[in-house]
Amino acid sequence: MWKPRHKKVIEIPSGADSTDDDISLFRGGPFYRAQAFMHLIEPGRWNLGRRVAIILTITWLPLVILTAVFSPDRLLGLLKNYTVYSRIAIAVPVLLIGQFLMDDRSCAIVAHIRNAKLLGGEDLVKVKSLLTTLRRLRDSVFPELLIVAVIIVEIALVGKSKLTIAPDFAVYRDGGVARLTQAGWYYWLVSLPIYQFLLALNLWKWLVWSFVLVRLSRMNLRLVATHPDAHGGLGFLGLSAAGFTPIAFALSAAIGGDWRNQILHYGASLSSFKLPAIILFVLMFICALAPLSFFVVRLTLLRKRALLEYGVLAQAHVVDFHDKWFSARESNREPHFTAQEVSALADLTIAYGHIKRMRPFPADISTLVGLALAVAAPLFPVVLAEIPFSVIVKGLFQAVKAVPL
C-alpha cells in the first residue's frame, strides 16, 4: 500500500522496531522525534542549516527584539556581550553540528568493525546485544526528562543568586534591588536552558558511546600487530575522539566567554586563568580519550607478544640467510638465493618494522592536535581582552624574524 513520503519523517523507529543496521546515537529519543515531527530532520538528512537558523531565531533574535522594544538603552550592551554570544551564537550551533559529527563517526566505527571482520563467533552475538542496548538507551525518555528536570530545578533554586552576575542587558535596578528585564527573563527561561539542554544531551550521548567502546574493548578482537596503521588494526578508533571535538569547542567557548567578561568588567587578569585553562585542557582530553584507554593494555600485550614471535621467525630467516651467504664466500663462489627467499626476508623486515613502530594508544597525533585546537581556539578572545591583536601580530612577526634560515 502506498504511503505519503512525509510519513517516513514522522514514524521514527523505536528500540523494539530497530534493525541491526540502526546504529545511530541521535536518531531516537524525544528530542529527535519532536524534530522529525516538525520536519526539521528527515531520514538520511540532518538539515543542519535549517535547524541552526531556526534555533538561533528562537534563542537569539527574541533577545534583540525584546531589548530593542523595552530597554533600547541596553541594546548596544547586548550586541557587545561576548558571554551571550559564546553560549547562544557559538556553542548552540556547534552542539547541533556536533550531533551529526558524533553520530557519523560512531556509525563509521561500527560499520568498519563489521566490514573488517574484527569480531567473530560469539562476539558477533555480543555486538548485536550491545547495539540493542545502545538503541534502548538512545530511545529512552528518562535521560532527556532528567536533563529538563535538572535545568528547571537549577533555574528555581539558583536563578536569584545569578542576578548579581547577570549580563547588563538582562537586569535593572529597582530601589537597589536587581530585577530581570523582559529580555533577561527570556534569556534565563528560554535561551540559556536550550544551550544547557543541548550540552547535557550531547554529553549523555557521549557517555552512551563511551559505554559501547568499553564493551568492545573486552571482546575478542582480531588484532594484528603488523597492521600498517601502527595500532594493531584499531587506528580507526581515532575517529571517536573527533566526535567529542564539538563538545570541547562549545564548552571552551562558554567558559572563555565568562573569563573574557571577568577581565573586561571585573578587573581579572589573564594570568589568573592559567591554572583553570590547564585544568580545562586536561579534563577535555580525559573525556575525549578515556574510552580509548581501555584498548591500551591489549595493544601493549599484542606488541610484546608479536615482537617475541616475529623475533623467533626473523632469527630463523636471518641465520639461514647468513649461513648461505658466508658459506658461499668461504667456497669462493657467488651466493645463490631464490626470489622467494629474498622476498620473504624483505617482507619479514617490513613486518617487524611495523611491530616496532606500533603504538598502544589507538589515536594519531592529528587527533590530539585537532582536540587541542578545539579547546584553544575559543579561548583566543580571552587573550584579546587583555592583549591587543596588533601586539600579538607584532610579536609573531618578531618571533618569525628571529628564526634562523
C-alpha positions in Angstrom: 0.0 0.0 0.0 1.4 3.4 -1.0 2.1 5.8 1.8 2.9 9.6 1.6 6.6 10.3 1.6 6.4 12.6 4.6 5.2 9.8 6.8 8.7 8.5 6.9 9.8 11.6 8.8 7.1 11.2 11.5 7.4 7.5 12.0 10.6 7.2 14.0 11.7 3.6 14.7 11.7 2.7 18.4 14.1 0.4 20.1 11.7 -2.5 19.6 11.4 -2.0 15.9 15.0 -1.1 15.1 17.1 -3.3 12.9 20.7 -4.2 13.3 21.7 -1.5 10.8 20.1 1.2 13.1 23.3 2.2 15.0 22.7 5.9 15.2 23.4 7.7 18.5 21.0 10.6 17.9 18.2 9.2 15.7 16.0 8.4 18.6 14.6 9.9 21.8 12.0 12.6 22.5 14.2 15.5 21.2 14.8 13.7 17.9 11.2 12.6 17.5 10.0 16.2 18.1 12.3 17.5 15.4 11.2 14.8 13.0 7.6 15.5 13.7 8.2 19.2 12.7 10.1 18.0 9.6 13.4 19.6 10.8 15.1 16.2 10.4 14.4 13.7 7.6 15.6 10.1 7.1 19.2 10.4 5.8 19.2 14.2 6.1 20.1 16.2 9.1 19.1 19.6 7.6 21.8 21.4 9.7 21.5 24.7 8.0 17.7 24.9 8.6 18.0 23.7 12.2 20.8 26.1 13.1 18.8 29.0 11.6 15.6 28.1 13.5 17.4 27.6 16.8 19.1 31.0 16.5 15.8 32.5 15.7 14.4 31.1 18.9 17.3 31.8 21.2 19.0 35.0 19.9 16.5 37.0 17.9 13.9 37.5 20.7 16.7 38.9 22.9 17.4 41.6 20.4 13.7 42.4 19.8 12.8 42.5 23.5 15.8 44.6 24.4 15.2 47.0 21.5 11.5 47.4 22.4 11.6 47.5 26.2 15.2 48.6 27.0 16.6 50.3 23.9 19.4 51.9 26.0 20.7 48.3 26.7 20.7 47.1 23.1 24.3 48.0 22.5 25.3 46.2 25.6 23.6 43.1 24.4 25.2 43.3 20.9 28.6 43.6 22.5 28.1 40.9 25.2 30.5 38.1 24.4 29.2 35.9 27.2 25.8 35.7 25.4 27.5 35.2 22.0 29.7 32.4 23.2 26.7 30.4 24.5 23.9 31.2 22.1 25.6 32.2 18.8 28.6 29.9 19.0 28.0 27.0 21.4 24.4 26.2 20.4 25.1 25.8 16.6 28.3 23.9 17.3 26.5 21.5 19.5 23.9 20.8 16.8 26.7 20.2 14.3 28.4 18.1 16.9 25.4 15.7 17.0 25.8 15.0 13.3 29.6 14.6 13.7 29.4 12.3 16.7 26.7 10.2 15.0 28.6 10.0 11.8 31.9 8.9 13.5 30.2 6.3 15.7 28.3 4.8 12.7 31.5 4.7 10.7 33.4 2.9 13.5 30.7 0.2 14.0 30.5 -0.3 10.2 34.3 -0.7 10.0 34.3 -3.3 12.8 31.7 -5.3 10.8 33.4 -4.8 7.4 36.9 -5.6 8.6 35.6 -8.7 10.4 37.3 -7.8 13.6 34.9 -10.0 15.6 33.6 -13.4 15.0 31.7 -16.3 16.7 30.1 -15.5 20.0 31.4 -11.9 19.8 29.1 -11.1 16.9 26.1 -12.1 19.1 27.5 -9.8 21.8 27.7 -6.9 19.4 24.1 -7.4 18.4 23.2 -7.4 22.1 25.3 -4.3 22.6 23.7 -2.4 19.8 20.3 -3.3 21.1 21.3 -1.8 24.5 22.6 1.3 22.6 19.2 1.7 20.9 17.4 1.3 24.1 19.4 3.9 25.9 19.1 6.2 22.9 15.4 5.9 22.7 14.7 6.2 26.4 12.6 9.1 27.6 14.1 9.2 31.1 17.6 10.7 30.3 16.1 13.7 28.5 13.4 14.2 31.1 16.0 14.1 33.8 18.0 16.8 32.0 15.0 19.0 31.7 14.1 18.4 35.4 17.7 19.3 36.5 17.6 22.5 34.4 14.2 23.5 35.9 15.5 22.9 39.4 18.6 24.9 38.7 16.5 27.8 37.5 14.2 27.6 40.5 17.0 27.3 43.2 19.9 29.2 41.7 18.2 31.7 39.5 18.1 34.6 42.0 21.7 34.2 43.0 22.8 34.6 39.4 21.2 38.1 39.2 24.5 39.5 40.6 26.5 38.2 37.7 23.8 38.6 35.0 24.6 40.4 31.8 23.8 44.2 31.8 21.0 43.9 29.3 19.3 41.3 31.5 18.9 43.3 34.7 17.9 46.7 36.0 17.9 48.2 39.5 14.6 49.0 41.2 15.3 50.7 44.6 18.6 48.9 44.8 17.1 45.5 44.1 18.2 43.7 40.9 15.3 42.6 38.7 15.2 40.9 35.3 14.3 42.8 32.2 11.9 41.2 29.6 15.0 40.1 27.6 16.5 38.9 30.9 13.5 36.7 31.6 13.7 35.2 28.1 17.4 34.6 28.4 17.1 32.7 31.7 14.0 30.8 30.9 14.5 30.0 27.2 17.8 30.8 25.6 20.2 29.6 28.3 18.2 26.4 29.1 18.3 25.4 25.4 22.1 25.7 25.5 22.2 23.7 28.7 19.9 21.0 27.3 21.9 20.6 24.1 25.2 20.4 26.1 23.8 17.9 28.5 22.2 15.8 25.7 25.5 15.7 23.8 27.4 14.7 26.9 24.8 11.9 27.6 25.2 10.6 24.1 29.0 10.6 24.5 28.6 8.7 27.7 26.5 6.1 25.9 29.1 5.8 23.1 31.9 5.5 25.7 30.0 2.6 27.2 29.9 0.9 23.8 33.7 1.4 23.3 34.4 0.0 26.8 32.3 -3.1 26.0 34.1 -3.5 22.6 37.5 -3.4 24.3 36.5 -6.5 26.3 35.6 -8.6 23.3 37.9 -10.9 21.4 39.0 -8.5 18.6 41.1 -10.0 15.8 44.1 -7.7 16.1 47.3 -8.0 14.0 50.5 -6.4 15.3 51.8 -5.9 11.7 48.8 -3.8 10.6 50.2 -0.7 8.8 48.1 1.7 10.8 50.6 1.2 13.7 47.7 0.4 16.1 47.2 -3.3 15.5 44.2 -2.5 13.3 42.5 -0.2 15.7 43.7 3.1 14.2 40.2 3.9 13.0 39.2 4.4 16.7 40.8 7.8 16.5 37.6 8.9 14.7 35.9 8.6 18.1 37.8 11.4 19.7 36.9 13.6 16.7 33.3 13.1 17.7 33.9 14.8 21.1 35.6 17.8 19.5 32.4 19.9 19.1 31.6 19.4 22.7 35.1 20.5 23.7 34.8 23.6 21.5 31.3 24.6 22.8 32.4 24.2 26.5 35.6 26.1 25.9 33.7 28.9 24.1 31.2 29.2 27.0 33.9 29.2 29.7 36.1 31.6 27.7 33.1 33.9 27.5 32.9 34.1 31.2 36.7 34.6 31.5 36.7 37.4 29.0 33.8 39.1 30.8 35.7 38.9 34.1 38.7 40.6 32.5 36.8 43.3 30.8 34.3 44.2 33.6 35.6 42.8 36.9 39.3 43.6 36.8 40.5 40.0 36.5 43.9 39.4 34.8 44.8 36.9 32.1 47.4 35.2 34.4 44.7 34.3 36.9 43.2 31.9 34.4 46.4 29.9 33.7 45.6 27.1 36.1 41.9 26.9 35.1 42.9 26.8 31.5 45.3 23.9 32.2 42.6 22.1 34.1 40.2 22.7 31.2 42.6 21.1 28.7 43.3 18.1 30.9 39.5 17.5 31.5 38.7 17.7 27.8 41.5 15.3 26.9 40.4 12.9 29.6 36.8 12.9 28.5 37.7 12.5 24.8 40.4 9.9 25.2 39.4 7.9 28.3 37.2 5.4 26.3 40.2 4.6 24.0 42.5 4.0 27.0 40.7 0.7 27.6 42.3 -0.7 24.5 45.9 0.2 25.6 46.6 -2.9 27.7 45.5 -5.3 24.9 47.6 -3.4 22.3 50.6 -3.4 24.6 50.4 -7.1 25.1 49.9 -7.7 21.4 53.0 -5.7 20.6 55.1 -7.6 23.2 53.9 -11.0 22.0 54.4 -10.1 18.4 58.0 -8.9 19.0 58.8 -12.3 20.5 57.0 -14.3 17.9 58.4 -12.4 14.9 61.8 -12.3 16.6 61.9 -16.1 16.6 60.8 -16.2 12.9 63.3 -13.4 12.0 66.1 -15.3 13.7 65.5 -18.4 11.7 65.4 -16.5 8.4 68.5 -14.3 9.0 70.5 -17.2 10.3 69.7 -19.2 7.2 70.5 -16.2 5.0 73.7 -15.6 6.9 74.9 -19.2 6.7 74.2 -19.4 2.9 76.0 -16.1 2.3 79.2 -16.8 4.2 79.4 -20.5 3.2 79.3 -19.3 -0.4 82.0 -16.8 0.2 84.2 -19.3 2.0 83.9 -21.6 -1.0 84.8 -18.7 -3.4 81.5 -18.8 -5.2 78.6 -16.4 -5.6 75.8 -16.9 -3.1 72.6 -18.1 -4.6 69.3 -17.1 -3.2 65.9 -17.8 -4.7 63.5 -14.9 -5.3 61.2 -16.4 -2.7 63.9 -16.3 0.0 64.8 -12.7 -0.7 61.2 -11.7 -0.8 60.4 -13.5 2.4 63.3 -11.8 4.2 62.2 -8.4 2.9 58.6 -8.9 3.9 59.7 -10.1 7.3 61.8 -7.0 7.8 58.9 -4.7 6.9 56.5 -6.6 9.2 59.0 -6.4 12.1 59.4 -2.7 11.4 55.6 -2.3 11.7 55.6 -4.0 15.0 58.5 -1.8 16.3 56.5 1.3 15.3 53.3 0.1 16.8 51.7 2.5 19.4 49.4 1.1 22.1 47.1 4.1 22.2 44.7 4.0 19.2 44.9 7.7 18.2 47.3 9.6 16.0 48.9 13.0 16.6 46.4 14.6 14.2 43.6 13.6 16.6 45.3 15.1 19.6 46.2 18.3 17.7 42.5 18.7 16.5 41.3 18.3 20.0 43.8 20.8 21.4 42.8 23.3 18.7 39.1 22.8 19.6 39.8 23.8 23.2 42.4 26.5 22.5 40.7 28.4 19.6 37.6 29.6 21.6 40.0 30.9 24.3 41.7 33.3 21.9 39.1 36.1 22.6 40.1 35.8 26.3 43.7 36.7 25.3 42.4 39.6 23.2 40.6 41.0 26.2 44.0 41.9 27.8 46.4 41.9 24.9 45.5 43.8 21.7 45.5 41.9 18.5 48.1 44.2 17.0 50.5 43.4 19.8 50.1 39.6 19.2 50.7 40.0 15.4 53.8 42.1 16.1 55.1 39.5 18.5 54.5 36.7 15.9 56.4 38.7 13.2 59.3 39.2 15.6 59.4 35.6 16.5 59.4 34.6 12.8 62.3 37.0 12.1 64.3 35.6 15.0 64.2 32.1 13.5 67.5 31.4 11.6 67.1 30.5 8.0 
